[in-house]
């Protein structure tokens, strides 16, 4: 099967959808399919090692996806186009499978940048109508999609994300100390990793850590690792006014190498998101054996199972108590260090590729008839 993949998520700093795009392309190739990435300009060096890339310059990725991508994948002879950024071309001869990470641009547009909402909303319903397959990254996302758009139910399939193989427990005391010096001024730290944006509920994490520091200032610092997203002015003002500003470290975007160092060195990983479609950083942190605290958002509970501590996203006191437990209770820490990698092993790109290939094969056959 010849599978064309929209590769735009790899054009800049690679976040969750970029990780998905690269991981699923490699998995499909490893299973014997012919997969290639298509983009409106050249990808950065190393973004797609081992994956064929077809790039023809266009000034607008959104316009390119609607006007140029359908022709490019048809000329390539694709059996199907995998729309890794969810939105598919409105027209075209090649069948389309839309990857649905979450529907928050539709259900909670206030969490998103205006440009994202402007690009998503006018094209989403056409994508839902046209797609031969709607491939969801979690059962949670699939349930929400079926509930909001019942007519899509026969075409909805689930293929969970995978975790890159390098995310494993490891690192010695010297590497952990090096990470502390690099990211936290030499201090032990609690970690958040992900784009800084409203849905991630980072203000609640700052407030929870402040409660812990009020009781004992020597507790671990907080590292916020991730690119600066959108609607962050309030969060930045909140951090600047904190009486513990010196214990809050904004590191900026973390490469894959930096992320691995951060996970392995952190005392705990905390992800208090209001809503997720999957929550890839949670699976990565668990794979590294890092004691993990999550919100009770449904997809995060689906991913973590019993391998993480949980608190409601709107309950700062409960979140603080869970962080305290994760960093100070020896029995809990040992339990999570063992349970995390075991739970994360279910999220492999091999499994994701097999499920995706099965769904795409079914979609191609259905489109042919």
C-alpha positions as CSV (number, residue, x, y, z in Angstrom):
1,X,0.0,0.0,0.0
2,X,1.3,3.5,-0.9
3,X,0.5,5.9,1.9
4,X,1.0,9.6,1.5
5,X,1.3,11.5,4.8
6,X,0.8,15.2,5.4
7,X,4.1,16.1,7.0
8,X,3.5,19.7,7.9
9,X,3.8,19.0,11.7
10,X,7.5,18.4,11.1
11,X,8.2,21.8,9.6
12,X,9.0,23.6,12.8
13,X,9.8,22.5,16.4
14,X,8.4,19.0,16.6
15,X,5.6,18.7,19.3
16,X,3.2,15.8,19.9
17,X,1.7,15.7,16.4
18,X,5.2,15.9,14.9
19,X,6.2,13.0,17.0
20,X,3.1,11.1,15.8
21,X,3.8,11.9,12.1
22,X,7.4,10.7,12.3
23,X,6.6,7.6,14.4
24,X,3.7,6.4,12.3
25,X,5.5,6.9,9.0
26,X,8.5,4.8,10.2
27,X,6.1,2.2,11.6
28,X,4.3,1.8,8.3
29,X,7.5,1.6,6.4
30,X,8.9,-1.0,8.8
31,X,5.8,-3.1,8.2
32,X,6.4,-3.2,4.5
33,X,4.2,-0.3,3.2
34,X,5.5,2.5,1.0
35,X,5.0,5.7,3.0
36,X,6.2,9.2,2.2
37,X,5.8,12.6,3.8
38,X,4.5,15.6,1.7
39,X,5.2,19.2,2.8
40,X,5.0,22.7,1.4
41,X,8.8,23.2,2.0
42,X,11.8,21.3,3.0
43,X,11.8,19.7,6.4
44,X,14.5,20.6,8.9
45,X,17.6,18.4,9.0
46,X,17.0,15.2,10.9
47,X,13.2,15.7,11.1
48,X,12.5,12.7,8.9
49,X,15.6,10.5,8.8
50,X,14.8,7.3,6.8
51,X,11.4,8.6,5.5
52,X,11.0,9.8,1.8
53,X,10.0,13.4,1.6
54,X,8.3,15.2,-1.3
55,X,8.4,19.0,-0.7
56,X,7.5,21.7,-3.2
57,X,7.7,25.2,-1.9
58,X,4.5,27.1,-1.1
59,X,4.1,30.2,1.0
60,X,1.0,29.0,2.9
61,X,0.7,25.5,4.4
62,X,-3.1,25.8,4.6
63,X,-3.5,26.8,1.0
64,X,-1.0,24.1,-0.1
65,X,-3.0,21.4,1.7
66,X,-6.1,22.3,-0.2
67,X,-4.7,23.2,-3.6
68,X,-1.4,21.4,-4.1
69,X,-1.4,18.4,-1.9
70,X,-4.3,16.5,-3.7
71,X,-2.5,16.7,-7.0
72,X,0.9,15.8,-5.5
73,X,-0.4,12.6,-3.8
74,X,-2.3,11.6,-7.0
75,X,0.8,12.0,-9.1
76,X,2.8,9.9,-6.6
77,X,0.2,7.1,-7.0
78,X,-0.9,7.1,-3.4
79,X,-3.6,4.6,-2.4
80,X,-4.6,6.9,0.5
81,X,-3.7,10.2,2.2
82,X,-3.1,10.2,5.9
83,X,-4.1,13.6,7.1
84,X,-1.9,13.7,10.2
85,X,-3.1,17.3,11.1
86,X,-6.7,16.1,11.0
87,X,-7.9,18.5,8.3
88,X,-8.0,16.9,4.8
89,X,-8.2,18.5,1.4
90,X,-11.8,19.4,0.6
91,X,-11.5,17.7,-2.8
92,X,-9.3,15.1,-4.5
93,X,-9.3,11.7,-6.2
94,X,-7.2,9.9,-3.5
95,X,-9.2,8.6,-0.4
96,X,-8.4,10.3,2.8
97,X,-7.9,9.1,6.4
98,X,-8.1,11.8,9.0
99,X,-6.1,11.5,12.2
100,X,-8.3,12.9,15.0
101,X,-6.1,13.9,18.0
102,X,-8.8,15.8,19.8
103,X,-11.7,18.1,19.0
104,X,-10.9,21.0,21.3
105,X,-10.7,23.5,18.5
106,X,-14.4,22.8,18.0
107,X,-15.5,22.2,21.6
108,X,-13.3,24.8,23.3
109,X,-12.1,27.4,20.8
110,X,-11.2,29.7,23.7
111,X,-8.2,27.5,24.4
112,X,-6.7,28.0,21.0
113,X,-5.0,30.6,18.9
114,X,-7.3,32.4,16.5
115,X,-5.4,31.2,13.5
116,X,-5.9,27.6,14.6
117,X,-9.6,28.0,15.0
118,X,-9.8,29.9,11.7
119,X,-8.0,27.1,9.9
120,X,-9.9,24.2,11.6
121,X,-13.5,25.1,11.9
122,X,-14.3,26.0,8.2
123,X,-12.7,22.7,7.0
124,X,-13.5,20.2,9.8
125,X,-17.0,19.3,8.9
126,X,-16.1,18.7,5.3
127,X,-13.2,16.5,6.5
128,X,-15.7,14.5,8.6
129,X,-18.0,14.1,5.6
130,X,-15.3,13.1,3.2
131,X,-12.9,10.9,5.1
132,X,-13.0,7.2,4.3
133,X,-11.6,6.7,7.8
134,X,-11.4,8.8,11.0
135,X,-8.5,7.4,13.0
136,X,-8.6,8.4,16.6
137,X,-5.5,8.3,18.9
138,X,-7.6,7.1,22.0
139,X,-10.9,5.5,22.9
140,X,-11.7,8.8,24.7
141,X,-11.4,10.8,21.4
142,X,-13.3,8.1,19.5
143,X,-16.2,8.3,22.0
144,X,-16.3,12.1,21.8
145,X,-16.3,12.0,18.0
146,X,-19.1,9.5,17.8
147,X,-21.1,11.5,20.3
148,X,-20.7,14.8,18.5
149,X,-21.0,13.4,15.0
150,X,-23.0,10.1,15.1
151,X,-22.9,9.8,11.3
152,X,-19.1,9.1,11.5
153,X,-19.4,6.1,13.8
154,X,-19.0,3.4,11.0
155,X,-15.8,5.0,9.9
156,X,-14.2,5.6,13.3
157,X,-11.2,3.5,14.3
158,X,-8.7,3.7,17.1
159,X,-4.9,3.5,16.9
160,X,-3.2,4.7,20.0
161,X,0.1,6.7,19.9
162,X,3.4,5.0,20.4
163,X,6.4,5.9,22.6
164,X,9.8,6.2,20.9
165,X,12.1,3.4,21.9
166,X,14.8,5.6,23.5
167,X,12.4,6.6,26.3
168,X,13.4,4.1,29.0
169,X,14.6,4.2,32.6
170,X,18.3,5.1,32.7
171,X,20.9,7.6,33.4
172,X,23.3,7.7,36.3
173,X,23.8,10.2,39.0
174,X,26.2,12.3,37.0
175,X,23.8,12.6,34.0
176,X,21.0,13.6,36.4
177,X,23.2,16.2,38.0
178,X,24.1,17.5,34.6
179,X,20.4,17.9,33.7
180,X,19.8,19.7,37.0
181,X,22.6,22.2,36.2
182,X,21.4,22.6,32.7
183,X,17.7,23.1,33.4
184,X,17.2,24.0,37.1
185,X,20.4,25.8,38.3
186,X,21.5,22.6,39.9
187,X,18.4,22.0,42.0
188,X,16.2,18.9,42.1
189,X,13.0,19.6,40.1
190,X,9.4,18.6,39.3
191,X,8.8,18.6,35.6
192,X,6.1,19.7,33.2
193,X,6.9,19.2,29.5
194,X,4.7,20.4,26.7
195,X,3.6,23.5,24.8
196,X,2.7,26.3,27.2
197,X,-0.9,27.1,26.4
198,X,-4.2,27.4,28.3
199,X,-5.5,23.9,28.0
200,X,-2.4,22.5,29.9
201,X,-3.6,24.2,33.1
202,X,0.0,25.3,34.1
203,X,-1.2,28.0,36.4
204,X,-2.7,25.3,38.7
205,X,0.6,23.5,38.7
206,X,2.5,26.7,39.7
207,X,-0.1,27.3,42.5
208,X,0.3,23.7,43.7
209,X,4.1,24.0,43.9
210,X,3.8,27.3,45.7
211,X,1.7,25.6,48.4
212,X,4.5,23.0,48.9
213,X,7.2,25.6,49.0
214,X,5.3,27.7,51.6
215,X,5.5,24.7,53.9
216,X,9.2,23.9,53.0
217,X,11.1,26.0,50.6
218,X,13.8,23.3,50.1
219,X,11.4,21.1,48.2
220,X,12.2,20.6,44.5
221,X,12.0,23.4,42.0
222,X,9.6,23.5,39.0
223,X,10.8,23.2,35.5
224,X,8.4,24.2,32.7
225,X,9.9,22.8,29.5
226,X,8.2,23.5,26.2
227,X,7.7,26.0,23.5
228,X,5.8,29.2,24.1
229,X,2.4,28.6,22.7
230,X,-0.5,31.0,22.7
231,X,-2.5,33.1,25.2
232,X,0.4,32.8,27.7
233,X,0.5,36.4,28.8
234,X,-1.5,35.7,32.0
235,X,0.6,32.7,32.9
236,X,3.9,34.7,32.4
237,X,2.6,37.5,34.6
238,X,1.5,34.9,37.2
239,X,5.0,33.4,37.3
240,X,6.7,36.9,37.4
241,X,4.7,37.8,40.4
242,X,5.3,34.6,42.3
243,X,7.2,34.9,45.6
244,X,9.0,31.8,44.5
245,X,10.0,33.1,41.1
246,X,13.6,31.9,41.5
247,X,12.3,28.3,41.9
248,X,10.4,28.3,38.6
249,X,12.5,27.6,35.5
250,X,11.2,28.3,31.9
251,X,13.5,26.3,29.6
252,X,11.9,26.8,26.2
253,X,11.4,24.1,23.6
254,X,12.9,20.7,24.6
255,X,14.4,18.6,21.8
256,X,14.0,14.8,22.0
257,X,17.5,14.5,23.6
258,X,16.6,17.2,26.1
259,X,13.3,15.6,26.9
260,X,14.9,12.3,27.7
261,X,17.4,14.0,30.0
262,X,14.6,15.9,31.7
263,X,12.3,12.9,32.3
264,X,15.2,10.8,33.7
265,X,16.4,13.6,36.1
266,X,13.0,14.8,37.3
267,X,11.8,13.9,40.8
268,X,8.3,13.7,39.3
269,X,6.4,14.5,36.1
270,X,3.2,16.5,36.4
271,X,0.6,17.0,33.7
272,X,-2.5,18.8,35.0
273,X,-4.2,19.3,31.6
274,X,-7.8,20.3,31.4
275,X,-8.4,18.0,28.4
276,X,-6.3,15.7,26.2
277,X,-6.8,13.5,23.2
278,X,-4.0,11.2,24.4
279,X,-1.2,12.8,26.4
280,X,2.0,11.6,24.8
281,X,4.3,13.2,27.4
282,X,2.6,11.1,30.1
283,X,3.4,7.9,28.3
284,X,7.0,9.1,27.7
285,X,7.5,10.0,31.4
286,X,6.1,6.7,32.6
287,X,8.3,4.8,30.1
288,X,11.3,6.5,31.7
289,X,10.2,5.4,35.2
290,X,9.5,8.9,36.4
291,X,6.8,9.1,39.1
292,X,3.9,10.7,37.3
293,X,1.0,12.9,38.5
294,X,-1.9,13.6,36.1
295,X,-5.2,15.3,36.1
296,X,-8.4,13.3,36.0
297,X,-9.0,14.2,32.3
298,X,-10.5,11.1,30.7
299,X,-7.8,10.5,28.1
300,X,-5.0,10.8,30.7
301,X,-6.7,8.2,32.9
302,X,-7.1,6.0,29.9
303,X,-3.4,6.2,29.1
304,X,-2.0,6.0,32.6
305,X,-4.3,3.5,34.2
306,X,-3.1,2.8,37.8
307,X,0.5,3.8,36.9
308,X,0.1,7.5,37.9
309,X,-1.4,9.6,40.7
310,X,-4.4,11.7,39.9
311,X,-6.0,14.9,41.0
312,X,-8.9,16.9,39.5
313,X,-7.6,19.7,37.3
314,X,-9.5,22.4,39.3
315,X,-8.4,21.2,42.7
316,X,-5.0,22.9,43.5
317,X,-4.8,21.5,47.0
318,X,-5.4,17.9,45.8
319,X,-2.8,18.4,43.1
320,X,-0.3,19.7,45.7
321,X,-0.9,16.6,47.9
322,X,-0.3,14.3,45.0
323,X,2.9,16.0,44.0
324,X,4.1,15.8,47.6
325,X,3.3,12.1,47.6
326,X,5.1,11.5,44.4
327,X,8.3,13.3,45.5
328,X,8.4,12.3,49.2
329,X,6.8,9.0,49.8
330,X,9.3,6.2,49.2
331,X,6.7,3.4,48.8
332,X,4.7,5.4,46.2
333,X,7.8,6.4,44.3
334,X,8.9,2.8,44.0
335,X,5.5,1.7,43.0
336,X,5.3,4.3,40.2
337,X,8.8,3.6,39.0
338,X,7.9,0.0,38.4
339,X,4.3,0.5,37.2
340,X,5.1,3.3,34.7
341,X,7.4,1.4,32.3
342,X,5.1,-1.6,32.4
343,X,2.1,0.5,31.5
344,X,4.0,2.4,28.8
345,X,5.0,-0.8,27.0
346,X,1.6,-1.1,25.5
347,X,2.1,2.1,23.6
348,X,4.5,1.1,20.8
349,X,4.8,2.4,17.3
350,X,4.7,-1.2,16.1
351,X,1.2,-1.6,17.5
352,X,0.2,1.9,16.3
353,X,1.4,1.0,12.8
354,X,-0.4,-2.3,12.7
355,X,-3.7,-0.8,13.7
356,X,-3.2,2.1,11.4
357,X,-2.4,-0.1,8.4
358,X,-5.4,-2.3,9.1
359,X,-7.7,0.8,9.2
360,X,-6.2,2.2,6.0
361,X,-6.4,-1.1,4.1
362,X,-10.1,-1.3,5.1
363,X,-10.7,2.3,4.0
364,X,-9.0,1.8,0.6
365,X,-11.1,-1.3,0.0
366,X,-14.2,0.6,1.0
367,X,-13.4,3.5,-1.3
368,X,-12.8,1.2,-4.2
369,X,-16.3,-0.1,-3.9
